[in-house]
Amino acid sequence: FKGDSTHRQSLGDLDRISRGFERQLSELRTGILDVRMVPLGQVFNKLARIVRQTAREHDKQVRLVVTGANTEVDKLIVEELTDPLMHLVRNAIDHGIESTDSRTRVAKPPEGTLALNAYHKGSNVVIEVEDDGGGMNAHQLREAAVSRGLLSLDASHELTRQDMLNLVFLPGLSTSSEITSLSGRGVGMDVVKTNILRLGGMISITSEQGIGTKITVTLPITLAIIRALIVTVASRTFVLPITAVREAIPYVPQAVRTIQGREVITLRGKTLAICDLASFFGLRGAGHKEGRFVVVGSMGNRELGFVVDELVGQDDVIIKALGKSLSSVRGFAGATDLGDQKVALVLDAPALFAEHFDGTEVPRALEAHP
């Protein structure tokens, strides 16, 4: 009995030590994040100057409304976010907000409004760039995509209005009749989207003719330390940000169907597209189909199942940027050291979603450019 008592005491000591380590790690993580966090007002102040300058060059009256300037985000994100936001602001004034005369003719206030709004949503930060201009002509975007060979005529008839608006993110698409020194050249909307995806974020657009346009950018609050799910695929170790994971379920090969060339399964009565990561990355040595798992990822209102071989566990990981030679490789957001000299690649969930669903949002839109 004495041995049992000693054993119980040892377990109690281990439990207390474990809790102490967890508390210290949590405090360290919080401390690192506090040092790296900066207010978005640093970017918004720069954008205010751009608004004044661009409005003056176009002889337009523009009122800037800023909310959420104290919203904090990772310093690295702020540094990479400035150029994309500058383009969105210039684009809103250049192509969105009408001239004073045009606004007066349609009974709008002569002064246009450009709103910058930022707020935290869970582990993400949301930034909205909204104008009360003329809005986007979805059908004109479709016609421009067809005329430039970015979209076949047959495929264009399958597009929803939202699909048409999403065409603005295709490379080489512009409906501006004149090339200006502002948004007509330099960074395009396709590059803006690429930069946002590289930061682990997403970008969406809503627009109504005569009312205005809103661009919504969703980004992780930090790039430094993330809670991640560790998985193996074809004997390789990968990590997936836990914020992008909804659940994990057993993979049943017999339940897989093919719809329009894509593998899907049924989950609680709904169709779920799946992506076998071993096949996607062209990895050899993938395990047998039995005993694998589907990690259900969620981004916005989309869901995608990632087929993996093994669920290793969860951990807090520090993301390190890939070298220049690998920075152009799609599907990876960086790398992390898991200890014991084991390095794992961090899966770029937004990029994987975009890669998988772009053909769904814009059916066969890129057939002309394989």
C-alpha positions as CSV (number, residue, x, y, z in Angstrom):
1,F,0.0,0.0,0.0
2,K,2.9,2.3,0.7
3,G,4.0,1.8,-2.9
4,D,0.6,2.7,-4.2
5,S,0.6,5.9,-2.1
6,T,4.0,6.8,-3.4
7,H,2.9,6.1,-7.0
8,R,-0.2,8.3,-6.5
9,Q,2.0,11.1,-5.1
10,S,4.3,10.8,-8.1
11,L,1.4,11.0,-10.5
12,G,0.1,14.1,-8.6
13,D,3.5,15.7,-8.8
14,L,3.7,15.0,-12.6
15,D,0.2,16.4,-13.0
16,R,1.1,19.6,-11.2
17,I,4.4,20.0,-13.2
18,S,2.5,19.4,-16.4
19,R,-0.1,22.1,-15.6
20,G,2.8,24.4,-14.7
21,F,4.4,23.9,-18.0
22,E,1.2,24.4,-19.9
23,R,0.6,27.7,-18.0
24,Q,4.1,28.9,-18.7
25,L,3.8,28.0,-22.4
26,S,0.5,29.9,-22.5
27,E,2.0,32.9,-20.9
28,L,5.0,32.8,-23.3
29,R,2.7,32.5,-26.3
30,T,0.6,35.4,-25.1
31,G,3.8,37.5,-24.5
32,I,5.1,36.8,-28.0
33,L,1.8,37.7,-29.6
34,D,1.6,41.0,-27.5
35,V,5.0,42.0,-28.8
36,R,4.0,41.3,-32.5
37,M,0.5,42.9,-32.4
38,V,0.1,46.3,-33.9
39,P,-3.1,48.4,-34.6
40,L,-4.4,48.5,-38.2
41,G,-4.5,52.3,-37.7
42,Q,-0.9,52.3,-38.9
43,V,-2.1,51.1,-42.3
44,F,-5.3,53.2,-42.3
45,N,-3.3,56.4,-41.7
46,K,-1.3,55.7,-44.9
47,L,-4.5,54.9,-46.8
48,A,-6.0,58.3,-45.7
49,R,-3.2,60.0,-47.6
50,I,-3.8,57.8,-50.6
51,V,-7.5,58.7,-50.6
52,R,-6.8,62.5,-50.5
53,Q,-4.2,62.2,-53.3
54,T,-6.3,59.9,-55.5
55,A,-9.4,62.0,-55.1
56,R,-7.5,65.2,-55.9
57,E,-6.0,63.6,-59.1
58,H,-9.5,62.5,-60.3
59,D,-11.2,65.7,-59.2
60,K,-13.6,63.8,-57.0
61,Q,-15.0,64.5,-53.6
62,V,-14.5,61.6,-51.3
63,R,-15.2,61.3,-47.6
64,L,-13.2,58.6,-45.7
65,V,-14.9,56.9,-42.8
66,V,-12.7,54.7,-40.6
67,T,-13.9,52.3,-37.9
68,G,-11.8,49.7,-36.0
69,A,-8.5,51.4,-36.4
70,N,-7.5,50.0,-33.0
71,T,-8.0,46.5,-34.1
72,E,-4.7,44.7,-33.6
73,V,-3.1,42.2,-36.0
74,D,0.3,40.6,-36.5
75,K,3.0,43.1,-37.5
76,L,4.1,40.8,-40.4
77,I,0.5,40.9,-41.8
78,V,0.4,44.7,-41.5
79,E,3.6,45.0,-43.5
80,E,2.3,42.7,-46.3
81,L,-1.2,44.1,-46.3
82,T,-0.4,47.7,-47.1
83,D,0.1,47.4,-50.9
84,P,-3.1,45.3,-51.5
85,L,-5.2,47.7,-49.4
86,M,-3.7,50.7,-51.3
87,H,-4.8,49.1,-54.6
88,L,-8.3,48.4,-53.3
89,V,-8.7,52.0,-52.1
90,R,-7.3,53.5,-55.3
91,N,-9.6,51.2,-57.3
92,A,-12.6,52.3,-55.3
93,I,-12.0,55.9,-56.1
94,D,-10.7,55.4,-59.7
95,H,-13.4,53.0,-60.9
96,G,-16.1,52.9,-58.2
97,I,-17.0,56.4,-56.9
98,E,-18.5,58.5,-59.6
99,S,-17.7,62.1,-60.5
100,T,-19.6,64.9,-58.7
101,D,-21.7,65.6,-61.8
102,S,-22.6,61.9,-62.3
103,R,-23.6,61.5,-58.7
104,T,-25.7,64.7,-58.8
105,R,-27.6,63.4,-61.9
106,V,-28.7,60.2,-60.0
107,A,-29.6,62.1,-56.9
108,K,-26.6,61.0,-54.9
109,P,-24.7,63.3,-52.5
110,P,-21.9,65.0,-54.5
111,E,-19.4,63.7,-52.0
112,G,-18.7,59.9,-52.3
113,T,-18.0,57.8,-49.2
114,L,-15.2,55.3,-48.8
115,A,-15.4,53.2,-45.6
116,L,-12.6,51.2,-44.0
117,N,-13.9,48.9,-41.3
118,A,-11.9,46.3,-39.3
119,Y,-12.9,43.9,-36.5
120,H,-11.9,40.6,-34.9
121,K,-14.0,37.6,-35.7
122,G,-12.8,34.6,-33.7
123,S,-9.1,34.0,-34.5
124,N,-9.3,36.1,-37.6
125,V,-9.4,39.8,-38.5
126,V,-11.9,41.1,-41.0
127,I,-11.2,44.2,-43.1
128,E,-13.9,45.8,-45.3
129,V,-13.3,48.3,-48.0
130,E,-16.7,49.7,-49.1
131,D,-17.7,52.5,-51.4
132,D,-21.1,54.0,-52.4
133,G,-20.1,54.3,-56.1
134,G,-21.7,53.0,-59.2
135,G,-21.1,49.3,-58.4
136,M,-19.8,46.6,-60.8
137,N,-21.5,45.5,-64.0
138,A,-21.4,41.7,-63.6
139,H,-22.4,41.1,-67.2
140,Q,-19.7,43.4,-68.5
141,L,-17.2,41.4,-66.5
142,R,-18.4,38.2,-68.1
143,E,-18.2,39.8,-71.6
144,A,-14.7,41.1,-70.9
145,A,-13.6,37.6,-69.8
146,V,-15.0,36.0,-72.9
147,S,-13.5,38.6,-75.3
148,R,-10.0,38.2,-73.7
149,G,-10.2,34.4,-74.0
150,L,-10.3,33.9,-70.3
151,L,-13.7,32.2,-70.4
152,S,-15.4,30.2,-73.1
153,L,-18.8,31.4,-74.4
154,D,-20.5,28.1,-73.3
155,A,-19.0,28.3,-69.8
156,S,-20.1,31.9,-69.5
157,H,-23.7,30.9,-69.6
158,E,-23.3,28.7,-66.5
159,L,-22.1,31.5,-64.3
160,T,-24.2,32.9,-61.5
161,R,-24.0,36.6,-60.8
162,Q,-21.6,36.0,-58.0
163,D,-19.4,33.9,-60.3
164,M,-19.4,36.9,-62.7
165,L,-18.2,39.2,-60.0
166,N,-15.5,36.8,-59.0
167,L,-14.1,37.1,-62.6
168,V,-12.5,40.3,-61.5
169,F,-9.8,38.3,-59.8
170,L,-8.7,36.6,-63.0
171,P,-5.3,37.6,-64.4
172,G,-5.5,39.9,-67.4
173,L,-9.1,41.1,-66.9
174,S,-9.8,44.8,-66.9
175,T,-12.9,46.7,-67.9
176,S,-11.3,50.1,-67.7
177,S,-11.2,51.8,-71.1
178,E,-8.1,53.9,-70.1
179,I,-4.9,52.9,-68.4
180,T,-4.2,55.2,-65.6
181,S,-1.2,55.6,-63.3
182,L,-3.4,54.2,-60.5
183,S,-5.4,51.0,-60.5
184,G,-5.2,50.5,-64.3
185,R,-1.7,49.3,-64.1
186,G,0.7,47.8,-61.6
187,V,-0.9,45.6,-58.9
188,G,-4.1,44.0,-60.4
189,M,-7.0,42.4,-58.5
190,D,-5.5,38.9,-59.3
191,V,-2.2,39.9,-57.5
192,V,-4.2,41.3,-54.6
193,K,-6.0,38.0,-54.2
194,T,-2.7,36.1,-54.5
195,N,-1.1,38.3,-51.8
196,I,-4.1,37.8,-49.5
197,L,-4.0,34.0,-50.0
198,R,-0.3,34.0,-49.3
199,L,-1.0,35.5,-45.9
200,G,-3.4,32.7,-45.2
201,G,-6.5,34.8,-45.9
202,M,-9.5,35.0,-48.2
203,I,-11.0,37.9,-50.2
204,S,-14.6,38.2,-51.4
205,I,-16.6,40.8,-53.2
206,T,-20.2,42.0,-53.2
207,S,-21.5,44.7,-55.5
208,E,-24.8,46.3,-56.6
209,Q,-25.1,48.6,-59.6
210,G,-25.9,52.1,-58.5
211,I,-25.3,51.3,-54.9
212,G,-21.7,50.4,-54.4
213,T,-19.1,47.7,-53.9
214,K,-17.7,46.0,-50.8
215,I,-14.4,44.0,-50.7
216,T,-14.0,41.8,-47.6
217,V,-10.6,40.5,-46.6
218,T,-10.4,37.9,-43.9
219,L,-6.9,37.1,-42.4
220,P,-5.5,35.3,-39.4
221,I,-4.7,37.6,-36.5
222,T,-1.2,36.2,-36.3
223,L,1.3,34.3,-38.4
224,A,3.7,33.6,-35.6
225,I,2.2,30.9,-33.4
226,I,-0.8,28.8,-34.4
227,R,-2.7,25.9,-32.9
228,A,-2.3,23.1,-35.5
229,L,-3.4,19.6,-36.3
230,I,-0.5,17.4,-37.2
231,V,-1.2,14.7,-39.8
232,T,0.8,12.3,-42.0
233,V,0.4,11.8,-45.7
234,A,2.5,9.2,-47.6
235,S,4.9,9.0,-44.6
236,R,5.4,12.8,-44.7
237,T,4.3,15.0,-41.8
238,F,2.2,18.1,-42.4
239,V,0.4,20.6,-40.1
240,L,-3.0,22.3,-40.7
241,P,-4.1,25.4,-38.8
242,I,-6.7,24.3,-36.4
243,T,-8.8,27.4,-37.2
244,A,-9.4,25.8,-40.6
245,V,-10.5,22.4,-39.2
246,R,-14.1,21.6,-38.3
247,E,-13.8,17.9,-37.5
248,A,-12.1,14.6,-38.6
249,I,-14.0,11.5,-39.6
250,P,-12.9,8.0,-40.8
251,Y,-12.3,7.7,-44.6
252,V,-14.6,5.0,-46.1
253,P,-13.5,4.3,-49.7
254,Q,-16.8,2.7,-50.6
255,A,-18.6,5.9,-49.8
256,V,-16.7,8.0,-52.3
257,R,-18.6,9.1,-55.4
258,T,-17.5,11.2,-58.4
259,I,-19.5,14.3,-59.5
260,Q,-18.3,16.3,-62.4
261,G,-14.8,14.8,-62.1
262,R,-14.5,15.6,-58.4
263,E,-14.6,13.1,-55.6
264,V,-17.3,13.6,-53.0
265,I,-18.8,11.9,-50.0
266,T,-22.0,12.5,-48.1
267,L,-21.7,13.9,-44.6
268,R,-24.9,14.3,-42.5
269,G,-27.0,14.5,-45.7
270,K,-24.8,17.1,-47.4
271,T,-22.3,16.6,-50.3
272,L,-18.7,17.2,-49.2
273,A,-16.0,17.6,-51.8
274,I,-12.8,15.8,-50.8
275,C,-9.1,16.3,-51.7
276,D,-6.7,13.4,-51.4
277,L,-3.5,15.2,-50.4
278,A,-1.2,12.4,-51.5
279,S,-2.6,12.6,-55.0
280,F,-2.8,16.4,-54.9
281,F,0.9,16.8,-54.1
282,G,1.9,13.8,-56.2
283,L,3.4,11.9,-53.3
284,R,4.4,8.3,-53.6
285,G,4.2,5.7,-50.9
286,A,0.7,6.6,-49.8
287,G,-0.9,4.2,-47.3
288,H,-3.7,1.9,-48.1
289,K,-7.1,3.4,-48.6
290,E,-8.4,1.7,-45.4
291,G,-7.7,3.3,-42.0
292,R,-7.3,6.8,-43.3
293,F,-9.1,10.0,-42.2
294,V,-11.0,12.9,-43.8
295,V,-10.1,16.2,-42.1
296,V,-13.1,18.5,-42.8
297,G,-11.8,22.0,-43.4
298,S,-14.0,25.1,-43.2
299,M,-13.3,28.5,-44.8
300,G,-16.1,31.0,-44.8
301,N,-19.2,29.2,-46.1
302,R,-17.2,26.5,-47.8
303,E,-16.1,23.0,-46.7
304,L,-13.6,20.6,-48.1
305,G,-12.4,17.3,-46.8
306,F,-8.6,16.6,-46.8
307,V,-7.8,12.9,-47.0
308,V,-4.8,12.0,-44.8
309,D,-3.2,8.8,-43.6
310,E,-2.9,9.5,-39.9
311,L,-4.0,12.0,-37.2
312,V,-0.9,12.6,-35.0
313,G,-2.3,15.2,-32.6
314,Q,-2.5,18.9,-31.9
315,D,0.2,21.3,-30.9
316,D,1.2,25.0,-30.9
317,V,3.6,25.6,-33.7
318,I,5.8,28.5,-34.8
319,I,5.5,29.2,-38.6
320,K,8.7,30.0,-40.4
321,A,8.7,31.4,-44.0
322,L,9.8,29.1,-46.8
323,G,13.0,30.0,-48.6
324,K,12.9,31.9,-51.9
325,S,13.3,28.8,-53.9
326,L,10.0,27.4,-52.4
327,S,8.0,30.6,-51.9
328,S,6.2,30.1,-55.3
329,V,5.1,26.6,-54.5
330,R,1.3,26.6,-54.0
331,G,-0.3,24.8,-51.1
332,F,2.2,25.6,-48.4
333,A,2.1,28.6,-46.0
334,G,5.5,27.9,-44.4
335,A,7.3,25.3,-42.3
336,T,7.6,24.5,-38.6
337,D,10.1,22.6,-36.4
338,L,8.3,19.9,-34.4
339,G,11.4,19.0,-32.4
340,D,13.7,16.0,-32.7
341,Q,15.0,17.6,-35.9
342,K,11.7,17.0,-37.6
343,V,10.4,19.7,-39.9
344,A,6.9,19.7,-41.2
345,L,5.3,21.8,-44.0
346,V,2.3,24.0,-43.0
347,L,-0.6,23.5,-45.3
348,D,-2.0,26.7,-46.8
349,A,-5.8,26.1,-46.3
350,P,-7.0,29.1,-48.3
351,A,-4.8,28.3,-51.2
352,L,-6.0,24.6,-51.2
353,F,-9.6,25.8,-51.1
354,A,-9.0,28.2,-53.9
355,E,-7.2,25.6,-56.0
356,H,-10.0,23.1,-55.5
357,F,-13.0,25.3,-55.8
358,D,-12.0,27.9,-58.5
359,G,-13.2,25.6,-61.2
360,T,-16.5,25.3,-59.3
361,E,-17.0,29.0,-58.8
362,V,-16.0,29.8,-62.4
363,P,-16.8,26.7,-64.4
364,R,-13.9,26.0,-66.9
365,A,-12.9,29.6,-66.7
366,L,-9.3,28.8,-67.2
367,E,-9.6,26.2,-69.9
368,A,-7.9,28.6,-72.4
369,H,-4.9,28.8,-70.1
370,P,-4.0,25.3,-68.8
